[in-house]
């Protein structure tokens, strides 16, 4: 009996180093898994460089990296009205190392065509910006308001980098109701490029956030003729709002930009990313930069904004037949 006990003691003592060694080796493994982030994070911007989304992405990435302690690198994946970039982001590994901005454009594309992504399944980190869109005309054109467009009596060409941009959707809806002969001209890489098309005289109208047209307005080349907001812009007090024109529901198409991650990112990593995004948006350096860039910041956390994103699908559904009509033409 005594020899059996001795044998058991020998086995346990012999196994102890293996057990201890296994425990020691497992600690760094778990630590490595929880050491997030430990390499650079890719921020996929699905619009071309130089536009409003690209500008915001680079501003956020620069300051967000300060809180994550790793570089945040912006990669432009433009094409198909934002579908290419959105698809790459959606299909990225769910490890938290790929994030990107989104807007109503992604919702539109998903509703209007078959896409390989689903915005509703993504993880929404928070809204960063909510800015009114504008409609612009050349300063030497006869257009100063919606009234001038309504009585023009000729086809009106509009530069559209995406059928799903907020401003393009609003233009379609108003043109349909006001009975303009609206002709959408595509092929532009982004909002900045579409604005340049208007500057060159390729088209009669364009629309986007003010960041894409501000310098042209200052130069006297373009003028804003409508703003998608409840109140007039303090910088352009003569520009009428969609509310003044009897379309208060179109305020829903203000240009919100939020950031998201692919489906399946662990909650712990989502929290780290959301905290870093929130801190970046409230960082004094970022606030000063955003003011100079003319960005309208409006932070809203991921959980709350997820509900807004889901509601966008219902809001857009009301206008889907109008948009489909223009897409067929």
Backbone bond lengths (Angstrom), bond angles and torsions (degrees), N, CA, C in turn:
res aa  C-N    CA-C-N  psi(-1)  N-CA   C-N-CA  omega(-1)  CA-C   N-CA-C  phi
1 X - - - 1.461 - - 1.504 110.38 -
2 X 1.341 112.52 -39.30 1.466 118.72 -178.87 1.520 110.30 -66.12
3 X 1.359 116.04 -37.49 1.464 119.75 -178.69 1.532 111.03 -68.02
4 X 1.350 116.20 -34.23 1.467 119.70 178.12 1.506 110.40 -63.84
5 X 1.335 117.82 -45.39 1.466 121.87 178.68 1.521 110.42 -60.79
6 X 1.324 115.54 -41.42 1.464 119.84 -179.69 1.519 109.92 -62.67
7 X 1.343 115.99 -40.05 1.472 120.28 -179.93 1.523 111.08 -63.58
8 X 1.349 115.65 -41.46 1.469 120.29 178.99 1.519 110.84 -63.94
9 X 1.324 116.22 -40.48 1.470 120.09 179.21 1.515 110.59 -62.87
10 X 1.337 114.93 -40.01 1.474 119.20 -179.64 1.524 110.00 -63.59
11 X 1.352 117.24 -42.46 1.470 121.64 -179.72 1.525 111.05 -62.54
12 X 1.354 116.15 -46.71 1.469 120.26 -179.51 1.506 111.13 -62.29
13 X 1.365 114.89 -46.15 1.475 118.57 -179.86 1.525 111.29 -62.83
14 X 1.324 115.22 -36.65 1.464 119.20 179.79 1.527 111.49 -69.30
15 X 1.323 115.94 -32.61 1.463 119.90 -177.80 1.514 113.25 -80.36
16 X 1.336 117.04 -22.59 1.469 121.06 -175.94 1.525 113.17 -53.90
17 X 1.323 119.31 -48.20 1.471 118.72 179.99 1.520 112.87 -58.43
18 X 1.343 116.40 -36.97 1.470 120.40 -179.73 1.516 110.06 -67.07
19 X 1.355 115.59 -44.20 1.463 120.83 179.62 1.519 110.67 -62.52
20 X 1.328 115.04 -47.89 1.474 120.01 -179.39 1.511 110.91 -62.97
21 X 1.346 116.17 -43.65 1.458 120.42 -179.92 1.527 110.71 -62.77
22 X 1.347 116.39 -40.45 1.468 119.38 177.97 1.510 111.69 -62.82
23 X 1.344 116.39 -40.01 1.464 120.23 178.90 1.514 111.21 -65.93
24 X 1.314 115.90 -42.63 1.468 120.40 -179.66 1.518 110.83 -63.24
25 X 1.355 116.12 -42.71 1.455 119.51 -178.70 1.523 112.12 -69.19
26 X 1.343 116.25 -29.80 1.453 119.34 -177.78 1.518 112.31 -74.62
27 X 1.308 119.66 -26.16 1.470 122.32 -178.29 1.516 112.13 -62.03
28 X 1.356 118.79 -50.69 1.455 118.60 177.48 1.517 112.86 -61.08
29 X 1.348 117.87 -32.98 1.464 120.65 -179.59 1.513 110.59 -63.55
30 X 1.327 117.78 -48.28 1.445 121.02 178.58 1.524 110.61 -66.59
31 X 1.339 115.89 -38.30 1.460 119.64 179.43 1.514 110.21 -62.16
32 X 1.357 115.67 -39.84 1.456 119.38 -179.61 1.519 110.67 -64.82
33 X 1.342 116.10 -38.75 1.448 119.54 179.65 1.529 111.13 -65.28
34 X 1.320 116.89 -35.69 1.462 120.71 -177.26 1.524 112.59 -88.55
35 X 1.312 116.94 -6.37 1.453 121.06 -178.37 1.520 109.43 -82.74
36 X 1.319 115.61 69.89 1.465 121.37 -177.19 1.521 110.40 -111.52
37 X 1.336 116.32 134.64 1.469 127.86 -6.26 1.529 110.56 -89.78
38 X 1.301 116.56 152.10 1.461 120.59 177.37 1.529 112.26 -125.88
39 X 1.335 115.98 14.33 1.462 121.10 174.36 1.525 107.84 -153.99
40 X 1.317 117.13 173.02 1.460 120.29 -175.89 1.518 112.13 -63.89
41 X 1.326 115.14 150.30 1.458 122.73 178.65 1.522 108.47 -107.58
42 X 1.322 115.93 135.32 1.462 121.42 178.99 1.519 109.81 -94.44
43 X 1.330 115.95 129.30 1.454 121.72 175.39 1.527 107.71 -109.55
44 X 1.333 116.54 108.80 1.459 121.13 -178.13 1.524 109.72 -85.86
45 X 1.330 115.48 116.90 1.458 121.72 174.46 1.518 107.33 -101.41
46 X 1.327 117.36 117.18 1.460 120.89 -172.71 1.523 113.77 -85.55
47 X 1.327 116.34 11.16 1.460 121.15 175.13 1.530 109.43 -120.78
48 X 1.319 115.38 162.79 1.464 120.46 -174.82 1.525 111.77 -68.09
49 X 1.313 115.63 158.07 1.462 121.76 176.47 1.522 109.51 -63.55
50 X 1.335 114.91 143.80 1.453 120.12 176.62 1.509 114.91 101.58
51 X 1.337 117.54 -16.15 1.460 120.91 -179.58 1.515 112.29 -89.36
52 X 1.342 115.53 -178.72 1.455 120.57 -176.89 1.514 113.51 -64.06
53 X 1.328 117.53 -40.73 1.464 120.05 -179.56 1.524 110.76 -67.22
54 X 1.316 116.10 -38.88 1.463 120.55 178.60 1.528 110.34 -64.95
55 X 1.321 116.27 -42.51 1.467 120.74 179.55 1.520 110.77 -60.34
56 X 1.330 116.80 -47.98 1.459 120.88 179.75 1.523 110.92 -63.48
57 X 1.329 116.91 -42.45 1.464 121.04 -179.07 1.521 111.05 -57.74
58 X 1.314 116.42 -46.01 1.465 120.08 -177.31 1.523 111.78 -69.19
59 X 1.328 116.73 -35.36 1.457 119.17 176.52 1.512 112.19 -66.40
60 X 1.347 116.49 -44.00 1.462 121.20 178.84 1.522 110.62 -65.87
61 X 1.328 117.25 -44.37 1.467 121.44 -176.82 1.524 111.11 -60.21
62 X 1.331 115.99 -42.38 1.464 119.96 -176.96 1.530 111.64 -60.98
63 X 1.315 117.04 -43.93 1.469 120.38 -176.11 1.526 110.94 -85.18
64 X 1.315 117.96 -33.16 1.464 121.13 179.31 1.524 110.90 -62.12
65 X 1.322 116.54 -34.68 1.463 120.39 -179.61 1.531 111.40 -62.59
66 X 1.315 116.10 -27.27 1.461 120.36 178.95 1.528 111.03 -65.02
67 X 1.308 116.43 -34.63 1.468 120.52 -178.19 1.525 112.21 -88.39
68 X 1.312 117.75 -26.16 1.461 120.73 178.25 1.525 112.17 -86.98
69 X 1.342 116.56 -15.45 1.479 122.52 179.03 1.533 112.29 67.37
70 X 1.319 116.84 18.38 1.466 121.37 174.54 1.530 107.01 -140.12
71 X 1.336 117.66 157.86 1.471 119.37 177.15 1.532 111.74 -64.62
72 X 1.326 115.75 142.89 1.461 121.92 170.67 1.525 105.70 -115.60
73 X 1.319 116.16 112.76 1.464 122.08 -170.28 1.531 110.38 -107.74
74 X 1.340 115.73 123.39 1.468 120.67 179.58 1.521 110.07 -82.08
75 X 1.334 115.65 130.17 1.461 122.41 175.89 1.520 108.11 -122.37
76 X 1.324 117.25 120.34 1.468 121.43 178.40 1.519 109.97 -84.41
77 X 1.329 115.25 121.79 1.471 121.57 176.43 1.530 106.32 -123.73
78 X 1.319 115.89 76.03 1.460 121.19 -176.02 1.527 110.43 -86.59
79 X 1.331 114.97 158.18 1.453 119.87 176.51 1.508 112.61 136.15
80 X 1.332 115.86 146.08 1.479 123.01 178.18 1.522 111.34 57.54
81 X 1.331 116.11 37.87 1.465 119.85 177.05 1.508 114.27 65.34
82 X 1.331 117.00 25.65 1.459 120.82 179.20 1.519 113.89 102.11
83 X 1.334 117.49 -8.11 1.472 120.97 -176.06 1.530 111.28 -66.31
84 X 1.313 117.65 -40.22 1.464 120.34 -176.61 1.527 111.15 -61.40
85 X 1.321 116.38 -48.09 1.459 119.84 -179.55 1.514 112.42 -66.23
86 X 1.340 116.53 -41.70 1.464 120.80 179.72 1.529 110.86 -62.94
87 X 1.327 116.32 -38.66 1.462 120.70 179.92 1.523 111.01 -67.40
88 X 1.335 116.46 -42.25 1.464 118.80 179.57 1.518 110.69 -64.44
89 X 1.327 116.77 -41.47 1.463 119.64 178.54 1.521 110.79 -62.86
90 X 1.324 116.87 -45.63 1.459 122.06 -177.04 1.532 111.59 -60.97
91 X 1.337 116.10 -37.38 1.459 121.07 -176.94 1.524 113.57 -91.27
92 X 1.320 117.38 5.81 1.466 120.71 178.48 1.521 110.48 -70.63
93 X 1.319 115.87 159.22 1.465 120.47 178.70 1.529 110.11 -59.11
94 X 1.333 117.70 136.07 1.470 121.06 -178.21 1.525 112.05 -80.47
95 X 1.326 116.35 54.55 1.460 120.45 -176.91 1.528 113.24 -111.35
96 X 1.341 116.67 1.92 1.462 119.98 178.77 1.515 114.24 87.20
97 X 1.326 117.09 0.05 1.467 119.48 -177.38 1.532 112.75 -94.32
98 X 1.325 117.02 5.31 1.462 121.08 174.61 1.518 108.72 -135.14
99 X 1.327 116.32 124.33 1.458 122.85 177.70 1.526 107.73 -136.95
100 X 1.319 117.22 177.21 1.459 118.88 177.43 1.511 112.05 -178.77
101 X 1.338 116.58 163.64 1.460 121.17 177.79 1.518 111.74 -83.24
102 X 1.321 115.98 157.43 1.461 121.62 177.63 1.520 108.94 -146.84
103 X 1.330 115.69 165.29 1.463 121.05 178.66 1.524 108.51 -152.99
104 X 1.312 115.82 -169.36 1.464 121.32 177.96 1.526 111.28 -58.38
105 X 1.322 116.86 -24.49 1.467 120.73 -179.40 1.519 111.36 -57.09
106 X 1.340 117.05 -42.70 1.463 120.30 179.78 1.522 111.33 -65.53
107 X 1.329 116.79 -37.60 1.464 121.03 177.67 1.526 109.86 -64.86
108 X 1.335 115.63 -46.48 1.459 121.30 179.60 1.528 111.45 -57.23
109 X 1.323 115.93 -51.08 1.457 119.86 -177.39 1.530 111.49 -59.34
110 X 1.315 115.91 -38.48 1.460 119.55 -179.51 1.529 111.46 -67.06
111 X 1.333 116.52 -36.61 1.459 120.24 -178.22 1.528 112.78 -78.03
112 X 1.331 115.95 -31.81 1.455 119.62 -171.28 1.529 114.30 -94.79
113 X 1.297 117.31 -18.42 1.454 119.28 -179.60 1.528 109.56 -147.40
114 X 1.291 116.07 166.67 1.458 120.48 179.28 1.521 109.11 -76.65
115 X 1.319 116.41 118.95 1.462 120.88 179.34 1.522 109.62 -120.34
116 X 1.314 115.29 158.44 1.461 120.93 178.52 1.529 111.27 -94.73
117 X 1.298 116.36 23.84 1.467 120.71 175.56 1.523 109.07 -138.31
118 X 1.321 115.98 160.78 1.462 122.53 176.94 1.527 107.37 -135.50
119 X 1.321 115.56 107.25 1.463 120.71 -177.83 1.522 111.61 -55.99
120 X 1.330 116.26 -35.51 1.466 120.28 -176.22 1.525 112.53 -67.51
121 X 1.331 117.38 -21.26 1.460 120.32 179.30 1.526 112.26 -90.34
122 X 1.319 116.57 -11.84 1.463 119.69 179.45 1.525 110.69 -71.07
123 X 1.307 115.61 165.39 1.468 121.64 176.26 1.516 107.77 -99.77
124 X 1.317 116.54 119.63 1.457 121.74 -175.47 1.530 109.20 -94.16
125 X 1.316 115.15 120.07 1.469 121.29 -174.57 1.515 112.77 -86.44
126 X 1.325 117.48 -23.62 1.453 119.97 178.54 1.520 111.90 146.49
127 X 1.335 115.46 151.10 1.473 121.13 175.97 1.516 109.40 -84.09
128 X 1.314 114.76 137.55 1.457 121.26 -179.34 1.522 111.44 -107.49
129 X 1.313 116.82 -37.00 1.460 120.76 -171.96 1.515 111.37 -136.93
130 X 1.320 116.57 142.61 1.456 121.95 170.49 1.521 106.12 -139.09
131 X 1.300 115.10 107.36 1.464 118.88 -172.39 1.519 110.43 -128.97
132 X 1.312 117.54 144.16 1.463 119.22 177.23 1.520 111.30 -71.32
133 X 1.311 115.93 142.63 1.457 119.78 173.10 1.518 109.67 -86.89
134 X 1.314 115.67 160.31 1.458 121.81 179.18 1.519 109.88 -127.43
135 X 1.321 115.51 153.51 1.450 122.10 167.68 1.517 106.91 -107.29
136 X 1.348 116.01 135.14 1.460 120.64 -176.90 1.521 111.07 -121.95
137 X 1.342 114.39 153.19 1.459 122.31 170.82 1.526 107.78 -133.41
138 X 1.298 116.80 162.16 1.461 119.06 174.37 1.534 109.32 -66.28
139 X 1.302 116.11 145.53 1.462 121.04 -177.60 1.526 111.99 -65.04
140 X 1.335 117.05 -25.19 1.463 120.13 -179.99 1.526 112.47 -93.22
141 X 1.333 117.20 10.45 1.467 120.89 179.27 1.525 109.56 -90.32
142 X 1.330 117.73 167.79 1.471 120.44 178.13 1.533 112.86 -81.76
143 X 1.350 117.72 1.15 1.466 120.85 -173.30 1.529 111.39 -90.59
144 X 1.318 115.31 118.40 1.462 121.06 175.22 1.520 112.27 -123.10
145 X 1.329 117.09 -12.48 1.465 121.17 -179.86 1.518 109.06 -160.25
146 X 1.318 116.03 175.08 1.459 122.03 176.29 1.528 110.37 -60.30
147 X 1.325 116.33 -33.87 1.463 121.10 179.96 1.521 111.35 -57.89
148 X 1.333 116.37 -42.07 1.464 120.39 -179.85 1.528 111.18 -64.96
149 X 1.326 116.62 -35.87 1.457 120.46 178.56 1.524 110.68 -68.02
150 X 1.324 115.94 -39.46 1.459 121.46 -177.08 1.520 111.99 -64.83
151 X 1.321 116.99 -35.70 1.466 120.12 -177.04 1.532 113.21 -98.58
152 X 1.339 117.63 7.73 1.459 121.45 -176.10 1.528 111.84 -64.75
153 X 1.322 116.70 -44.43 1.457 120.47 174.66 1.514 115.81 79.08
154 X 1.324 118.35 6.99 1.462 122.47 177.82 1.528 109.07 -128.31
155 X 1.318 117.55 163.81 1.473 119.10 175.60 1.523 111.09 -58.76
156 X 1.328 115.75 138.45 1.463 121.66 179.83 1.524 107.77 -114.35
157 X 1.328 116.22 119.20 1.468 122.19 -177.19 1.530 109.71 -91.10
158 X 1.309 114.82 134.55 1.472 120.87 -176.46 1.524 108.73 -127.79
159 X 1.333 117.67 127.32 1.472 121.00 179.03 1.521 109.84 -80.67
160 X 1.324 116.51 117.17 1.461 121.93 -175.92 1.520 109.64 -122.57
161 X 1.328 117.18 108.86 1.462 119.09 176.28 1.526 110.93 -75.18
162 X 1.336 115.84 -20.63 1.461 121.26 177.59 1.520 108.60 -153.99
163 X 1.320 116.74 134.98 1.464 119.87 174.86 1.523 110.62 -62.59
164 X 1.322 116.15 -22.23 1.455 120.37 -174.27 1.510 115.46 -94.46
165 X 1.328 118.88 4.44 1.465 118.73 177.95 1.525 109.00 -69.68
166 X 1.329 116.02 147.91 1.463 121.23 -176.42 1.523 111.26 -53.90
167 X 1.316 115.44 -45.98 1.458 120.88 -173.41 1.524 111.76 -69.58
168 X 1.338 115.72 -36.24 1.466 119.69 178.38 1.523 110.42 -66.74
169 X 1.318 117.26 -41.72 1.465 120.85 178.41 1.525 110.81 -61.15
170 X 1.330 116.81 -45.05 1.471 121.30 178.99 1.527 109.97 -61.56
171 X 1.330 116.37 -42.14 1.466 120.06 179.73 1.517 111.10 -62.85
172 X 1.343 117.99 -41.77 1.460 121.76 177.02 1.530 110.92 -58.92
173 X 1.328 115.70 -47.04 1.468 120.58 -175.97 1.522 110.70 -63.66
174 X 1.340 117.01 -46.82 1.462 120.37 -178.54 1.529 110.45 -67.44
175 X 1.325 116.87 -41.69 1.471 119.57 178.99 1.524 110.82 -60.74
176 X 1.327 116.65 -40.18 1.456 120.70 179.43 1.527 111.04 -63.54
177 X 1.311 115.81 -42.37 1.468 119.59 -176.62 1.528 112.38 -78.87
178 X 1.324 116.37 -31.85 1.464 120.24 -179.03 1.530 112.59 -91.93
179 X 1.351 115.00 -2.76 1.472 121.64 175.25 1.521 113.31 66.41
180 X 1.355 116.84 40.69 1.467 118.43 170.15 1.521 108.21 -79.91
181 X 1.322 114.00 160.17 1.468 120.33 169.54 1.530 106.64 -95.52
182 X 1.336 115.99 85.95 1.462 121.63 -174.97 1.522 110.76 -88.68
183 X 1.329 116.50 129.49 1.456 122.65 176.72 1.536 108.72 -118.31
184 X 1.318 116.68 115.48 1.461 120.98 -179.31 1.525 109.51 -86.61
185 X 1.326 115.37 127.30 1.462 121.85 179.60 1.525 107.86 -109.97
186 X 1.320 116.68 116.23 1.463 121.41 -176.81 1.513 112.64 -100.83
187 X 1.332 115.12 -165.33 1.459 121.03 177.59 1.508 114.85 94.29
188 X 1.330 117.62 4.94 1.464 120.81 179.81 1.525 110.02 -90.26
189 X 1.322 116.05 145.31 1.465 121.02 -174.50 1.522 112.97 -77.43
190 X 1.299 117.09 -23.37 1.454 120.15 -178.45 1.515 109.91 -173.02
191 X 1.351 116.48 -177.46 1.464 120.89 -176.81 1.526 111.98 -63.04
192 X 1.327 116.68 -39.25 1.467 119.84 179.95 1.518 110.84 -64.12
193 X 1.319 116.21 -40.81 1.462 121.56 179.46 1.525 110.56 -66.76
194 X 1.340 116.90 -40.37 1.463 120.97 178.31 1.525 110.61 -64.39
195 X 1.323 116.58 -37.33 1.465 120.82 177.57 1.523 110.75 -65.35
196 X 1.317 116.80 -40.21 1.469 120.57 177.00 1.525 111.04 -63.40
197 X 1.331 116.78 -32.72 1.461 120.03 175.53 1.511 111.31 -60.16
198 X 1.324 116.47 -38.77 1.464 120.95 176.32 1.527 110.81 -68.32
199 X 1.316 116.75 -43.10 1.472 121.04 178.86 1.526 110.62 -58.08
200 X 1.337 116.49 -41.14 1.469 121.17 -179.19 1.525 112.49 -71.59
201 X 1.329 116.42 -18.35 1.457 119.57 -177.77 1.510 113.78 92.96
202 X 1.339 117.33 12.73 1.467 120.70 177.90 1.527 111.10 -65.55
203 X 1.330 116.33 -29.86 1.462 122.52 -175.50 1.529 109.45 -136.53
204 X 1.344 115.27 176.36 1.464 120.84 -179.24 1.520 112.82 -100.18
205 X 1.340 115.88 -26.39 1.458 121.29 -176.47 1.519 110.23 -139.99
206 X 1.334 115.28 158.69 1.458 121.94 168.46 1.513 107.68 -152.55
207 X 1.317 116.77 169.15 1.456 119.86 179.58 1.506 111.22 -151.38
208 X 1.329 115.78 143.20 1.469 120.95 178.68 1.515 108.26 -178.15
209 X 1.327 115.47 -178.64 1.464 120.07 171.45 1.521 108.98 -65.77
210 X 1.306 116.23 155.69 1.467 121.61 -173.60 1.521 112.25 -62.49
211 X 1.327 117.02 -24.33 1.457 120.05 -176.74 1.523 111.83 -59.62
212 X 1.333 117.07 -28.21 1.460 120.52 -177.78 1.525 113.37 -81.67
213 X 1.327 117.04 -15.73 1.478 120.35 -174.76 1.514 114.13 -122.56
214 X 1.329 117.28 -6.35 1.463 119.68 -172.53 1.529 112.89 -55.09
215 X 1.316 116.58 -48.72 1.465 119.35 -177.11 1.527 111.75 -65.81
216 X 1.314 117.20 -33.90 1.463 120.55 178.30 1.530 110.65 -70.38
217 X 1.326 116.55 -34.28 1.469 120.30 176.42 1.526 109.78 -67.84
218 X 1.335 115.94 -43.53 1.464 119.67 178.15 1.521 111.61 -62.48
219 X 1.328 115.04 -34.23 1.473 119.67 -179.72 1.525 112.06 -77.60
220 X 1.331 116.70 -6.52 1.457 119.93 179.17 1.513 114.36 81.60
221 X 1.342 116.63 15.77 1.464 120.60 -178.88 1.529 112.00 -89.29
222 X 1.332 116.27 -37.89 1.461 121.51 -178.82 1.520 110.57 -120.78
223 X 1.321 115.06 160.70 1.467 120.79 171.30 1.525 109.15 -135.68
224 X 1.335 118.57 140.20 1.465 121.13 173.59 1.523 109.28 -77.84
225 X 1.327 117.44 136.53 1.468 119.54 -179.17 1.525 112.28 -120.11
226 X 1.342 117.30 -6.35 1.461 119.93 175.68 1.517 109.13 -162.02
227 X 1.344 116.44 144.69 1.460 121.39 177.66 1.527 109.19 -124.20
228 X 1.330 116.05 136.54 1.472 121.16 179.97 1.520 107.44 -88.52
229 X 1.316 115.41 84.72 1.466 120.82 -177.57 1.520 109.10 -162.06
230 X 1.352 115.05 168.00 1.456 119.69 177.90 1.520 111.62 -76.94
231 X 1.327 115.97 -31.76 1.470 121.10 -176.02 1.522 109.47 -126.53
232 X 1.317 116.16 159.20 1.457 120.91 179.08 1.528 110.82 -69.58
233 X 1.292 114.89 150.29 1.462 120.17 179.15 1.528 109.56 -72.50
234 X 1.344 117.70 132.55 1.466 119.46 177.55 1.519 112.63 -62.41
235 X 1.329 117.02 -24.31 1.464 120.40 178.73 1.526 112.94 -82.46
236 X 1.339 115.63 -22.01 1.467 120.54 -179.84 1.531 108.65 -135.28
237 X 1.330 117.42 66.33 1.471 121.54 -171.47 1.530 114.33 -65.29
238 X 1.317 117.82 -15.71 1.460 119.80 -179.66 1.535 112.09 -86.17
239 X 1.326 116.77 -8.84 1.460 120.96 -176.70 1.520 110.87 -84.57
240 X 1.326 116.90 123.71 1.455 121.86 -177.25 1.527 111.80 -75.04
241 X 1.323 116.09 155.33 1.460 122.20 -179.55 1.529 110.92 -99.17
242 X 1.342 115.19 164.01 1.467 119.00 175.39 1.520 111.12 -65.10
243 X 1.327 116.69 -27.30 1.470 120.48 178.38 1.524 109.76 -67.13
244 X 1.329 116.39 -42.61 1.466 120.53 178.61 1.525 111.69 -62.66
245 X 1.339 116.08 -27.35 1.449 120.41 179.53 1.517 112.36 -89.90
246 X 1.342 116.17 8.25 1.459 119.89 174.09 1.502 115.47 86.43
247 X 1.346 116.79 21.74 1.457 120.81 179.67 1.531 111.27 -125.64
248 X 1.333 117.93 60.84 1.470 119.87 -176.86 1.523 113.40 -62.03
249 X 1.346 117.45 -27.92 1.462 120.12 -178.52 1.529 112.10 -67.60
250 X 1.334 117.34 -19.65 1.464 120.32 -177.98 1.531 112.31 -76.89
251 X 1.317 116.27 -6.44 1.473 119.26 173.84 1.528 110.08 -62.25
252 X 1.336 116.84 -22.98 1.471 120.48 176.71 1.522 111.97 -60.44
253 X 1.314 116.68 -16.19 1.460 120.40 -178.18 1.527 112.48 -98.44
254 X 1.322 116.60 23.92 1.460 118.62 168.05 1.530 107.69 -60.98
255 X 1.303 115.30 151.78 1.468 119.72 -173.30 1.526 111.23 -84.89
256 X 1.322 115.75 94.94 1.461 121.00 172.44 1.529 109.22 -86.88
257 X 1.310 115.58 140.60 1.463 120.18 172.01 1.518 107.71 -125.13
258 X 1.316 115.44 124.71 1.458 119.46 177.93 1.523 108.15 -127.08
259 X 1.319 115.96 169.65 1.462 120.71 -179.71 1.522 109.74 -115.31
260 X 1.319 114.34 143.93 1.461 119.25 -177.69 1.521 111.17 -140.10
261 X 1.326 113.91 168.56 1.458 122.65 177.10 1.524 107.73 -129.96
262 X 1.322 117.84 162.87 1.469 119.84 -179.85 1.524 111.27 -64.59
263 X 1.325 116.95 160.34 1.472 119.79 176.03 1.529 110.77 -61.15
264 X 1.335 115.38 145.15 1.455 119.78 171.68 1.507 117.18 94.59
265 X 1.328 118.35 0.20 1.464 119.54 178.04 1.533 108.57 -67.40
266 X 1.331 118.34 132.34 1.483 121.07 -179.60 1.530 112.26 -55.19
267 X 1.333 114.79 143.93 1.469 120.51 -176.43 1.518 112.39 -57.07
268 X 1.330 116.87 -37.57 1.462 119.59 -178.61 1.523 110.90 -62.67
269 X 1.313 116.19 -38.46 1.462 120.13 179.92 1.531 111.03 -75.36
270 X 1.318 116.08 -34.99 1.466 120.00 175.93 1.521 110.16 -59.49
271 X 1.320 116.51 -43.49 1.462 120.47 179.95 1.528 111.13 -62.37
272 X 1.327 116.56 -41.51 1.463 120.18 178.91 1.531 110.12 -62.09
273 X 1.323 116.63 -43.38 1.465 120.73 -179.60 1.526 111.46 -67.22
274 X 1.333 116.41 -43.46 1.470 119.12 -179.91 1.523 111.26 -65.34
275 X 1.325 116.96 -41.75 1.470 120.06 178.41 1.524 110.75 -61.43
276 X 1.340 116.25 -41.57 1.465 120.16 -179.80 1.521 110.72 -66.83
277 X 1.333 116.78 -38.40 1.463 120.77 178.71 1.527 110.54 -66.16
278 X 1.332 116.69 -45.70 1.463 120.63 178.86 1.532 111.10 -61.76
279 X 1.323 116.18 -43.75 1.462 119.78 179.25 1.524 111.37 -63.95
280 X 1.326 116.30 -37.62 1.461 119.87 179.41 1.524 111.09 -64.96
281 X 1.331 116.42 -43.45 1.461 120.86 -177.70 1.531 111.33 -66.02
282 X 1.333 116.62 -28.96 1.468 120.76 179.96 1.521 113.07 -97.90
283 X 1.309 116.74 4.01 1.462 121.24 -179.44 1.537 110.09 -71.20
284 X 1.330 118.39 133.24 1.476 120.71 -179.28 1.531 112.82 -54.80
285 X 1.310 116.38 -38.73 1.469 119.83 179.12 1.530 110.70 -62.12
286 X 1.332 115.98 -44.05 1.461 120.10 -179.36 1.524 110.85 -68.66
287 X 1.325 116.47 -41.24 1.466 120.25 179.99 1.529 111.46 -60.18
288 X 1.320 115.96 -41.43 1.462 119.86 178.94 1.526 110.59 -66.25
289 X 1.332 115.65 -43.46 1.464 119.86 178.91 1.527 110.76 -62.65
290 X 1.340 117.09 -44.79 1.460 121.67 -177.88 1.528 111.37 -63.33
291 X 1.317 116.62 -37.33 1.462 120.30 178.13 1.526 110.11 -63.16
292 X 1.322 115.88 -44.36 1.458 119.92 178.37 1.517 112.70 -65.00
293 X 1.338 115.94 -31.65 1.462 120.61 -179.61 1.527 112.48 -84.60
294 X 1.341 116.47 -6.54 1.456 120.28 178.86 1.505 114.62 74.40
295 X 1.334 116.82 28.89 1.462 120.96 -179.04 1.520 110.98 -90.04
296 X 1.316 116.09 141.83 1.466 121.85 179.42 1.529 108.81 -98.20
297 X 1.306 116.29 95.53 1.456 120.36 -177.23 1.524 110.70 -78.29
298 X 1.319 116.06 142.80 1.471 121.02 -179.76 1.525 107.82 -157.51
299 X 1.322 116.60 85.27 1.457 120.28 -176.17 1.522 111.87 -70.46
300 X 1.339 115.74 137.63 1.462 122.30 169.57 1.523 107.22 -146.59
301 X 1.321 116.63 130.26 1.456 121.85 -174.54 1.524 113.94 -63.15
302 X 1.320 115.43 162.73 1.447 121.76 -174.00 1.513 114.95 -60.06
303 X 1.323 117.08 -44.36 1.467 119.91 -177.37 1.524 111.36 -63.19
304 X 1.345 115.96 -45.35 1.463 120.23 -179.61 1.522 111.02 -67.42
305 X 1.327 116.26 -39.74 1.466 117.75 -175.44 1.523 112.11 -76.46
306 X 1.305 117.94 -20.99 1.469 120.27 174.24 1.524 110.12 -58.33
307 X 1.318 117.55 -38.90 1.469 121.95 178.29 1.527 110.77 -65.86
308 X 1.333 116.38 -37.28 1.467 120.52 178.34 1.519 110.36 -64.99
309 X 1.321 116.19 -44.00 1.467 120.78 -179.93 1.527 110.46 -60.47
310 X 1.304 117.04 -45.06 1.465 120.41 179.64 1.530 111.09 -62.36
311 X 1.345 116.03 -36.05 1.468 119.95 179.60 1.528 111.89 -69.88
312 X 1.335 117.06 -27.54 1.460 120.71 179.94 1.532 111.47 -59.44
313 X 1.316 116.83 -32.81 1.459 119.89 179.90 1.534 110.76 -64.12
314 X 1.338 116.93 -37.51 1.465 120.45 178.09 1.522 111.27 -72.70
315 X 1.338 116.67 -40.84 1.470 120.71 -178.92 1.519 110.61 -62.53
316 X 1.327 115.93 -46.23 1.454 118.96 -177.97 1.518 111.84 -66.79
317 X 1.319 116.28 -31.20 1.460 119.99 -178.41 1.516 113.46 -55.66
318 X 1.346 117.38 -28.59 1.459 121.36 -179.75 1.530 111.68 -63.80
319 X 1.334 115.94 -31.13 1.459 120.56 -172.90 1.527 112.82 -107.08
320 X 1.297 116.54 2.62 1.459 120.53 -175.38 1.529 113.06 -56.83
321 X 1.358 120.45 -41.93 1.471 119.82 179.97 1.528 113.20 -60.45
322 X 1.332 117.24 -37.21 1.465 120.39 179.87 1.520 109.99 -65.14
323 X 1.322 115.93 -45.70 1.461 120.31 -178.91 1.524 110.29 -64.48
324 X 1.325 116.66 -40.60 1.464 120.31 179.59 1.521 111.39 -61.27
325 X 1.337 116.01 -34.92 1.455 119.92 178.85 1.532 111.09 -62.34
326 X 1.330 115.82 -44.47 1.459 119.00 -179.41 1.530 111.41 -71.24
327 X 1.306 117.10 -33.47 1.460 119.44 178.71 1.528 111.06 -66.27
328 X 1.332 117.73 -35.07 1.456 121.00 178.50 1.529 110.96 -68.08
329 X 1.330 114.97 -32.00 1.468 118.77 -179.28 1.520 112.28 -79.88
